Amino acid sequence: MALIQTSLIWVTYAVVVVLLMGIASIFVYTYQTPRDRAASVTTVCIFTLTALLATVLLLPVDIALVSSTTASKLGRKKDWATPDKVDNILFTLKVVYYTLFSLDALLCLIVVPFTYFYYEEYDEVEEAEGEQSIAKRLWGALKYTIVLILLVVILFLVGFFVPVAGKRNGKHLDLDYFKKLLAENHGERALTFALGLLITIGTVIYVLYTASGFALLPISFIKSAPSISAPTLAANTASELEGNRERQRQLEGRNAGRSGGLDPKDRRELEALHREERTLIRRERLAAEASGEGRSWLVKTWTKTEAIFRPVKLLGGIFLLLIAILVWVSMLLTSIDKAKNSICKQHCGYVLGHINVFNPVNWIFVQAAKVFPIDYIIVSLLVLFFFSSSVVGIAVVGIRFLWITIFQIRKGHTSPQALLMATVMLTLMALAINYSLAMIVAPQYATFGPQTFCDRPAKHPGEQPDCINHKSRIIPCSEVSESATAKDVCTPSFVSTFLNRVTLNWPFFGVVDFWAQFVFLAVFLIVFLLSLFRTPKLDVSQLDRDAEEEEEEGLLSSTGRRFGATWQDITGRAKKATSRTRASGVDGAEGGESSRNGLSEA
């Protein structure tokens, strides 16, 4: 029975990893620009994203395996869960975790940067002339990557030789749980230090990008109906185009009899009108393609189906917003609880012995963990929510150095260099998300899951206590339990042990990671309030540049809630023009301005 249960858990994880590879592939192919696709960049990005998501989603597997050793309703170990069997489970988790953590670190610090430099080494002219070989590109990329390899070696050497900075004389160290955290070899200490540093760096990025995306993602679903429909956009653009051409005819007619041709002022205006005409023609074509005009019946059906289900998208956005608020409240409650009631405060990264304030998300996870894989499904969806929020945050904020934008992340227009840098950032943020889920969002669930123990003495030596008739004595496991029974029954998850080891041995990491959660909560609140009262506007000039590159991009996404436009998309008919609209269509300059105002989003 035990073998079947553990096997099913690992099989479920394997299926999830395959699905994660599909999700990573969709993300990469959706965001990368079709013109500059490179097989090396695509492969590395997909593999790296799959590895980082697999690392975070190992948490519910960890909880399920350690919880499978106990009977939560009775508060005792199962008969098959001998110390050797439990040690085997923990050793397997340890190997998988260390493998994934090491893989994430190597991909983030060496493989992805090497791929970046390898792509940068490509020269189309030298390639055409036969002067550039693969070996030359590999050597050029390796020269730049050597610096990063030396950095990784130094990082591990520091963790290997530098003594831990944890305070060794606190009362908390008298507990067996903390004594076990200090028992580690130099190799584990080196890996712990390196990952602790990466988690801390990732947390700095996480509080900016993930917090912003966590607020913006639900709002983008809610504000998904277009402020101007595709048929109306096409009609307005056609009206502008007609006004533009009419103005050109007026200028040409006025200067038709002049011997010297157009005067300088009219010539400049006519040249501007010609440029605007080309832009309007491209915009008209994109608007027609957005409404499915001239496309196959399948595309037209999909366009109308999308318009029909916009109200469902609205409901989905409201649901995501409620989830985001629930997670925000849970994080706030746990953070306050840790700041006030931690047994060792800053000396161990604010480890919380037991929960003193009710945490709704933690309670939901603990209850769901009693029936696997319900908790796995919920945790997976929450992880994908955090991951998607990170992507949205990067897309909105951009890849920046201080106030300077280095790269933009946009659907169908992300360069390979930007995609690789975004992958590194997502890897670091995934490590921070792992910490946040385990230590802040659901600490009890991430440490012991639904495990309980019977707080009664055993009738005979070597036997387990019996709480069948004493249900009130069945107590949830916690780190500060001093009962001898708790030591035998409760098995902490490996991920909680690892993260607590980081914060106990190097308190600086724990302090930064913990107080950064308050920054996350503040950033979320600020962005959420601003997104409610401020209306983002569609960048028409960006759309025109995309049209010049002949790259398709959704003209109607992330806009205000106006269901009149949605109905026009369903029927395929534009709203009848008013006298004011017709008048604005005659004057080219005024028409252009009115179109830009019409494209603004709520």
ChimeraX attribute file (.defattr): number of C-alpha atoms within 10 A of each C-alpha:
attribute: neighborCount
match mode: 1-to-1
recipient: residues
	/A:1	7
	/A:2	15
	/A:3	8
	/A:4	8
	/A:5	14
	/A:6	17
	/A:7	13
	/A:8	14
	/A:9	20
	/A:10	16
	/A:11	12
	/A:12	14
	/A:13	18
	/A:14	13
	/A:15	10
	/A:16	19
	/A:17	19
	/A:18	13
	/A:19	13
	/A:20	22
	/A:21	19
	/A:22	14
	/A:23	16
	/A:24	20
	/A:25	18
	/A:26	12
	/A:27	17
	/A:28	23
	/A:29	16
	/A:30	15
	/A:31	18
	/A:32	24
	/A:33	18
	/A:34	14
	/A:35	11
	/A:36	11
	/A:37	14
	/A:38	12
	/A:39	9
	/A:40	14
	/A:41	20
	/A:42	18
	/A:43	12
	/A:44	17
	/A:45	26
	/A:46	21
	/A:47	15
	/A:48	26
	/A:49	25
	/A:50	22
	/A:51	22
	/A:52	26
	/A:53	26
	/A:54	21
	/A:55	22
	/A:56	25
	/A:57	23
	/A:58	23
	/A:59	24
	/A:60	26
	/A:61	21
	/A:62	28
	/A:63	28
	/A:64	26
	/A:65	23
	/A:66	25
	/A:67	23
	/A:68	23
	/A:69	23
	/A:70	23
	/A:71	18
	/A:72	21
	/A:73	16
	/A:74	22
	/A:75	28
	/A:76	25
	/A:77	23
	/A:78	15
	/A:79	10
	/A:80	13
	/A:81	17
	/A:82	12
	/A:83	11
	/A:84	10
	/A:85	13
	/A:86	16
	/A:87	13
	/A:88	12
	/A:89	18
	/A:90	19
	/A:91	13
	/A:92	11
	/A:93	20
	/A:94	16
	/A:95	11
	/A:96	14
	/A:97	21
	/A:98	16
	/A:99	13
	/A:100	18
	/A:101	21
	/A:102	15
	/A:103	17
	/A:104	26
	/A:105	22
	/A:106	15
	/A:107	24
	/A:108	23
	/A:109	18
	/A:110	20
	/A:111	17
	/A:112	22
	/A:113	21
	/A:114	22
	/A:115	23
	/A:116	21
	/A:117	19
	/A:118	22
	/A:119	18
	/A:120	14
	/A:121	17
	/A:122	16
	/A:123	12
	/A:124	10
	/A:125	10
	/A:126	11
	/A:127	12
	/A:128	9
	/A:129	8
	/A:130	9
	/A:131	10
	/A:132	16
	/A:133	11
	/A:134	12
	/A:135	9
	/A:136	14
	/A:137	17
	/A:138	16
	/A:139	13
	/A:140	17
	/A:141	20
	/A:142	19
	/A:143	12
	/A:144	14
	/A:145	22
	/A:146	13
	/A:147	11
	/A:148	16
	/A:149	16
	/A:150	10
	/A:151	14
	/A:152	17
	/A:153	10
	/A:154	13
	/A:155	17
	/A:156	20
	/A:157	17
	/A:158	15
	/A:159	21
	/A:160	20
	/A:161	12
	/A:162	13
	/A:163	12
	/A:164	17
	/A:165	13
	/A:166	20
	/A:167	15
	/A:168	13
	/A:169	8
	/A:170	12
	/A:171	9
	/A:172	18
	/A:173	18
	/A:174	10
	/A:175	13
	/A:176	14
	/A:177	18
	/A:178	18
	/A:179	11
	/A:180	12
	/A:181	18
	/A:182	17
	/A:183	10
	/A:184	11
	/A:185	9
	/A:186	15
	/A:187	14
	/A:188	15
	/A:189	24
	/A:190	19
	/A:191	21
	/A:192	25
	/A:193	26
	/A:194	23
	/A:195	23
	/A:196	27
	/A:197	17
	/A:198	20
	/A:199	27
	/A:200	24
	/A:201	19
	/A:202	22
	/A:203	27
	/A:204	19
	/A:205	19
	/A:206	30
	/A:207	23
	/A:208	18
	/A:209	28
	/A:210	30
	/A:211	28
	/A:212	26
	/A:213	29
	/A:214	30
	/A:215	26
	/A:216	23
	/A:217	24
	/A:218	25
	/A:219	22
	/A:220	20
	/A:221	26
	/A:222	25
	/A:223	22
	/A:224	25
	/A:225	28
	/A:226	26
	/A:227	26
	/A:228	27
	/A:229	30
	/A:230	27
	/A:231	24
	/A:232	23
	/A:233	25
	/A:234	23
	/A:235	21
	/A:236	25
	/A:237	24
	/A:238	17
	/A:239	23
	/A:240	28
	/A:241	25
	/A:242	19
	/A:243	23
	/A:244	25
	/A:245	16
	/A:246	15
	/A:247	19
	/A:248	20
	/A:249	13
	/A:250	12
	/A:251	16
	/A:252	16
	/A:253	10
	/A:254	12
	/A:255	15
	/A:256	12
	/A:257	10
	/A:258	9
	/A:259	7
	/A:260	8
	/A:261	12
	/A:262	17
	/A:263	10
	/A:264	9
	/A:265	8
	/A:266	16
	/A:267	14
	/A:268	12
	/A:269	14
	/A:270	19
	/A:271	12
	/A:272	11
	/A:273	19
	/A:274	15
	/A:275	11
	/A:276	17
	/A:277	19
	/A:278	14
	/A:279	20
	/A:280	23
	/A:281	15
	/A:282	20
	/A:283	23
	/A:284	21
	/A:285	15
	/A:286	26
	/A:287	23
	/A:288	18
	/A:289	19
	/A:290	24
	/A:291	22
	/A:292	21
	/A:293	16
	/A:294	10
	/A:295	12
	/A:296	9
	/A:297	11
	/A:298	9
	/A:299	16
	/A:300	17
	/A:301	13
	/A:302	12
	/A:303	17
	/A:304	19
	/A:305	13
	/A:306	16
	/A:307	24
	/A:308	16
	/A:309	11
	/A:310	20
	/A:311	18
	/A:312	14
	/A:313	20
	/A:314	20
	/A:315	14
	/A:316	15
	/A:317	20
	/A:318	16
	/A:319	15
	/A:320	20
	/A:321	21
	/A:322	13
	/A:323	16
	/A:324	20
	/A:325	16
	/A:326	15
	/A:327	21
	/A:328	20
	/A:329	17
	/A:330	21
	/A:331	27
	/A:332	19
	/A:333	20
	/A:334	23
	/A:335	22
	/A:336	13
	/A:337	20
	/A:338	25
	/A:339	18
	/A:340	13
	/A:341	18
	/A:342	20
	/A:343	19
	/A:344	19
	/A:345	17
	/A:346	21
	/A:347	23
	/A:348	28
	/A:349	29
	/A:350	27
	/A:351	25
	/A:352	26
	/A:353	18
	/A:354	19
	/A:355	17
	/A:356	13
	/A:357	13
	/A:358	12
	/A:359	23
	/A:360	17
	/A:361	19
	/A:362	25
	/A:363	17
	/A:364	14
	/A:365	22
	/A:366	21
	/A:367	14
	/A:368	20
	/A:369	22
	/A:370	19
	/A:371	12
	/A:372	17
	/A:373	17
	/A:374	15
	/A:375	23
	/A:376	25
	/A:377	15
	/A:378	16
	/A:379	19
	/A:380	19
	/A:381	13
	/A:382	16
	/A:383	19
	/A:384	17
	/A:385	20
	/A:386	23
	/A:387	20
	/A:388	17
	/A:389	22
	/A:390	29
	/A:391	23
	/A:392	24
	/A:393	24
	/A:394	25
	/A:395	20
	/A:396	16
	/A:397	16
	/A:398	20
	/A:399	21
	/A:400	12
	/A:401	9
	/A:402	7
	/A:403	7
	/A:404	9
	/A:405	11
	/A:406	11
	/A:407	20
	/A:408	19
	/A:409	22
	/A:410	20
	/A:411	17
	/A:412	19
	/A:413	21
	/A:414	24
	/A:415	19
	/A:416	24
	/A:417	18
	/A:418	20
	/A:419	23
	/A:420	22
	/A:421	18
	/A:422	23
	/A:423	23
	/A:424	23
	/A:425	21
	/A:426	27
	/A:427	25
	/A:428	25
	/A:429	28
	/A:430	28
	/A:431	26
	/A:432	26
	/A:433	26
	/A:434	22
	/A:435	24
	/A:436	20
	/A:437	22
	/A:438	22
	/A:439	27
	/A:440	26
	/A:441	25
	/A:442	24
	/A:443	24
	/A:444	28
	/A:445	28
	/A:446	26
	/A:447	26
	/A:448	25
	/A:449	34
	/A:450	27
	/A:451	34
	/A:452	26
	/A:453	31
	/A:454	28
	/A:455	23
	/A:456	16
	/A:457	15
	/A:458	14
	/A:459	10
	/A:460	8
	/A:461	8
	/A:462	7
	/A:463	9
	/A:464	19
	/A:465	19
	/A:466	20
	/A:467	20
	/A:468	13
	/A:469	8
	/A:470	12
	/A:471	14
	/A:472	10
	/A:473	17
	/A:474	21
	/A:475	17
	/A:476	20
	/A:477	25
	/A:478	22
	/A:479	21
	/A:480	16
	/A:481	20
	/A:482	12
	/A:483	13
	/A:484	11
	/A:485	20
	/A:486	23
	/A:487	15
	/A:488	13
	/A:489	23
	/A:490	26
	/A:491	26
	/A:492	23
	/A:493	25
	/A:494	22
	/A:495	23
	/A:496	22
	/A:497	16
	/A:498	18
	/A:499	22
	/A:500	22
	/A:501	26
	/A:502	29
	/A:503	28
	/A:504	28
	/A:505	25
	/A:506	23
	/A:507	23
	/A:508	21
	/A:509	22
	/A:510	27
	/A:511	18
	/A:512	17
	/A:513	25
	/A:514	25
	/A:515	14
	/A:516	18
	/A:517	21
	/A:518	16
	/A:519	16
	/A:520	23
	/A:521	17
	/A:522	15
	/A:523	20
	/A:524	25
	/A:525	18
	/A:526	13
	/A:527	17
	/A:528	22
	/A:529	12
	/A:530	13
	/A:531	16
	/A:532	11
	/A:533	9
	/A:534	12
	/A:535	14
	/A:536	13
	/A:537	15
	/A:538	21
	/A:539	13
	/A:540	16
	/A:541	11
	/A:542	10
	/A:543	20
	/A:544	17
	/A:545	13
	/A:546	18
	/A:547	20
	/A:548	13
	/A:549	11
	/A:550	11
	/A:551	15
	/A:552	15
	/A:553	16
	/A:554	13
	/A:555	21
	/A:556	20
	/A:557	16
	/A:558	22
	/A:559	25
	/A:560	23
	/A:561	20
	/A:562	17
	/A:563	18
	/A:564	14
	/A:565	22
	/A:566	25
	/A:567	18
	/A:568	19
	/A:569	25
	/A:570	18
	/A:571	13
	/A:572	17
	/A:573	15
	/A:574	19
	/A:575	14
	/A:576	10
	/A:577	13
	/A:578	9
	/A:579	9
	/A:580	8
	/A:581	15
	/A:582	15
	/A:583	14
	/A:584	21
	/A:585	26
	/A:586	19
	/A:587	17
	/A:588	22
	/A:589	15
	/A:590	14
	/A:591	24
	/A:592	22
	/A:593	12
	/A:594	16
	/A:595	20
	/A:596	14
	/A:597	13
	/A:598	15
	/A:599	20
	/A:600	18
	/A:601	24
	/A:602	21
